[in-house]
């Protein structure tokens, strides 16, 4: 089997391991997601979307009214004003009232799974699907345009308001016209891309691939600025601060690269796979790993604190309202909130 084909198979198998259990909503056994507004956190917990109070972690509402193993949620809801937009594993996108979780509308034309969150930009909802299509919907759930590719689209896109940049398992990054969905350019990175790109104000896209590489591309035409090899496959979007990129990889390393030329500044060995996005919390970078550790690092790579959760951390971390939200997989509590220094504020349990 060719190397790139092997990475596709391994990626699908690995995600499948995380997404197979539907044993109930009280214990997270899948790779879910969490987002937040000023007053609440919203997370997917296999068969439910749950809203909890940001200050206390107490339940506000859950959707649907009757959870069923036939309908699964893995992507974090996207907050869009008074709506939450979320895709499910049946191929539906739904809008929920942010205050009460009531369904406002439903788009059900996709044939595959929604693996990651949609992007909401310029009153458009951009939702990549595993059926090899990218769907653009208006805020009432009506189809505006559809881009058809050749392989699954998993990750949340990014946009500069003119184009939308989408990654694919077919090894490409695509720039699509935001209004029409027409292709502006595509760039073949030689390996499946399962994470979101990072788009900076100077028009640079930073994209990781499963063959242990991080790329810098020009957003204007997709041309390569630099490429750097790291210790393991990159599943996540990097964090940019003070001129450096910070991201984890499947080998258990947190990589620090110079954003201008991709040179390795430091590689911090954490010994357990780091697949989700890290986040900037005050002056710290925070990552979660497969061992359940929440790793607070200084910008120089020094470890500040390492609280832990029950289970593993595969999902992206979210920082809002002064709280770091951590979603646990196969743990006895699905959601934890920590403060900027690593002290636990609360944990949520539906039991």
N, C-alpha and C positions, 0 to 999 in steps of 0.2 A: 504494500500500500504506500502511495506517495505521502510525503511528510504532511503536506497541507490537508490531504484527505483524512489522515490520521487525526489531525487536530479537530476537524469537523466532527468526526465520530466521538472523540473524547469529550468535546464540548457538549454534545447532545446527551451523551451518557451521564456526564457529571450533573448537568441540569436536571436530567430525569431522576437521578437519585434524590435530589432535593424536592422534587415536585410530585412524588408518588403517593405520599400518605394523605388520606382524607379522613382521618379517624375522629375528627371533631374540632370544635372551635376553641376549646379550653386550653389546648397545648399547641404551640406553633411547631409544625413538622414540615413546613415548606419554606421556600425562599420568598419572603414577602417584602413589603416596602412600607415606609412611613413618611408622612408629610405633616405640615403644621401650619396653623393660622395664628393669630394673636392670642386666641383663648383656648385652643384645642389642638390635640394631635390626632391624626387619622391614620390607621394602619390596616393592612390586609392580613388576615389571620386564617388562611386556607379557604374556608367557606363563608367568611364574613368580612365586611368592612366595619371597623369599630372606631367610634369617636370617643375620646376621653378628655377630661378637663386638664389643661396644661399645668395648672398649679398643684393639683392633687392626684391626678391619674384616675379619678373616678369616672365611671361609665356615663356618657351622655346619650348615645344611641348606637344601634348596630343595624346593618343592612345585609341581606334581606330579612324580612320578618321571620321567615322560616328558612334556616340554612339547609342546603342540600349538597351532598357529595357530588352531584352531577354539575354543579356550578362552582368554579374555583376562581379565586382572586390571588394574584401574585404581584401585581404592579402597584406601586404607591399611587394613591389618588393625586390628581393635579388640582391644586386650589386655583379657582378662577372666579374671583368676586364672591358671589353668594352661591356658587355651585362647586361641587367636587366632580371632576371628570375621571372616570376609571374604566379600564378595559378588563375583560375577564377571559377565562380560558375557553369559553364557548365561541368566542369571536364577536362578542358584543361590547359596545361602549355605552356606558350609562352616565347620566348627569343626576347628581343627588343634591337636594337642598342642604347647604352646609350646616344649618342649625338643627334640622330634624332628621336628616337622612332619607327623606322621601324621594322616590324616583320621579324625575321631571321629564325625562325622555330617554329613548333607547335606540341606538343604531345597531342593527344586527346583520349586516350584509357581509362581514368578513367571514372567511372560511377557515381561518387558523386561529392561533392563540395570540393574545396580547401579553407579551412577556414583561415589558417595561412600561413606564408611565408615558402618557401622551404629552406633547408640548403644546401649550396654549400661547399663541402670539398673534397680534393684530386681529383679534376676534376670530381666529382660526384654531381648530384643534387638529394637530398633526399626530396621527396615530400609526406607527409602524406595526406590521403584523407578520406572523410566521408564514402566512400564505403567499409571501413574496410581494405584497402590496403595501404601499403607504397611503393611508386614507386621510384626506383633509376634509373636515366637517366644519359647518358654521356652529354658532353657539346654541342653535336649536336642534343640532344633531343631523342636519341635512348634508348630504355629500356635495362638496364643492368640486373636488378633483380627486383622481386616483392615479398614483404612479405604480406601474407594474414592473417588477424586476425579475430576477431568475432564482434567487434564494431568499431565505427567511431574513426579515428585518426584526431585530430584537430590541435595540437600545433606544432610549429617548433621544430625539434629535436636538440640535441647537440651531439658532437662527440669528441673523443680524438685521432682521426686519425686511430684507430684500430677498435673500435666499434662505433655504433651510438645508442643513447638512445632516445627512443620514448615513449610518454605517450598516454594513450588511455582512452576512456569513459568506457571501460570494467573494470576499477579500477587498471589496471596494468601499470607498467613501464617495457619496454622491452629493453634489450641490444641485438642488432643485429650485426652480423659480417659485417663490412663496405664493404668488397669485395663481399660477397656472399648473404647477407641478412638472413643467418641462425641464429636461436635463440641461444644466448649465455646463457642468463638467463631471467627470468621474476620475478617481485615482485608485489604481490597483496596488494594494499594499502587500500582496503575496500570501496572505494568511487571513483566516476569519477574524472579523472585528465584531465583538459582542458587547463592548462598552460604548458609552457616549463620548463624543469628542469634546474637547474644551476649546471654546472660541474666545480669543482675546480681543481687546479693543484695537490693537494694531493690525488685526486681520490675519492672525495666525491660528491654525487648527492644530491641536496636539491630540494624537490618536494612538492608543495602544492596541497591539494585536496578540493573538494567542501563540505566535512563534517567538515570544520573548522580546518584542521590539516596541519602542516608542518612536513615533514620527512627529516631526513638525512640518506642516504643509502651509502653503499660501492659500488663504481662503478665496482669493481672487481667481485662481486658475487651477488649484490642486497640485501645483508643482512642489517637489520635495525641497525643504530647507536643510533638514538633517534627519538622520536615523541613528538610534542608539540601542544596543542590545543589552538586556538585563537578565537576571537569573531565572525568571519564570514567565509564564504566560500572563498577559495583562488583561484583566477583565473589567477594569474600572476607568473612570475619568480622573485625570490628575488634578491636584490642587496647585494653583500658582500663587506664590507670595514671595515678596522680596527678591524677585528675579530667578527663583528656583521652582522647579516642578517636584511635587511629592506624590508618590503613588506606591501602592503595594503590588505584589505579584504572587503567582501561585506557588513559588518556591519558599514563601515566607519572608521575603525581604521587603523593606520599605526603601524605595529608591529616591534619591535626591539628585536631580539633574539640573544643570544650568540651562535656563530656558532659551538663551541666545544661540547656543551651539550644541546642546545635548550632552556635554561632557559630564561624566559622573562626578558629583561632588562628594557623595557618601552613599554607602549601602548598609542599612541597619538590619541585621539578621534577627528575625523574631521567631523562627523555627516552625511557624504554623501558617498555612495559606491565608493570604489577605486578598479577598476577591471584591469586596464592596468599595465604594468611594470613601475616601477619607474626607475630613472637613476641618476648616480652620476655626478654632475656638479660642478667641482672645489672641494670645501670643503663642498658642500651642497648635500643633497638628494632632488630630486624633484619628486612629484607625481601629477597626475591629478585626479579629482573626478567627480562624476555625476552632481554636481552643477555647473561645469565649472570652478572651482578654480584650479589654478596651484600653488602647495604648495611647497615652498622652505623651507627645514628644515635643521637645524644644525645636526651634528651627535649625539648630545645629545638630539635630539627631539624638540629643540626650534624652533619656527617659525621665519623665516627670512623675507619672503615676500610672498604675496598671490595675484598675479595678476589674472585676470579672462578672460575668453573668452565667446563669445556668444554660447550658446548650452551646451552640456555635453561632458565630456571627458571619453571615454571608451577605447580608443586605447593606445598602448604602446607609451611612450615618447621616443624621439630620440635626442641625443646630438652629434653634429658634426660641424666642421668649426667654433667653438666658439658660435654656436647657438643651442638653445633648440627648437626643432620642436614639435608643439602640434597640433594634428588633432581634430577638433571639430565635434561633431555629432549633427544634427538638429540645427546648427547655421547658421547665415547669411554669415559667411566666413569659408571656410573649413580648412585653414591652417594658423598658427601663428608661428612667430619666436621670441624668447626672448633671452636676453643675460644672462650671468652667475648670474647676480644679480636680475633678474626678470623684467627688463625693456623691453617693447615690441620694437622689431627692425622693423618688418613689419608684415603685414597680407596679404594674397592672396585672391582675389575675381575675378572670371571670368566675372563678370557683367561689 
